[in-house]
Amino acid sequence: MENLKLKGRFNEIKGKLKQKFANLTDDDLLYEEGKDDELYGRLQQKLGKTKDEVQTLVNSYLK
């Protein structure tokens, strides 16, 4: 269910993440269906956060 929410609202989430973290690029935020782990991995590397922290951050925008 979470993946469907992420897919449906990703453009909105992407904009919020770019506002909060100016160092993120469109390539960092490239979302492909079924490749959520790759997205989280890129965000982890770029933001210096754990996977759980990144997932919590993204999930906070889903509410």
Sequence and secondary structure as in RCSB ss.txt:
>XXXX:A:sequence
MENLKLKGRFNEIKGKLKQKFANLTDDDLLYEEGKDDELYGRLQQKLGKTKDEVQTLVNSYLK
>XXXX:A:secstr
 HHHHHHHHHHHHHHHHHHH TT  TTTT   TT HHHHHHHHHHHHT  HHHHHHHHHHHH 
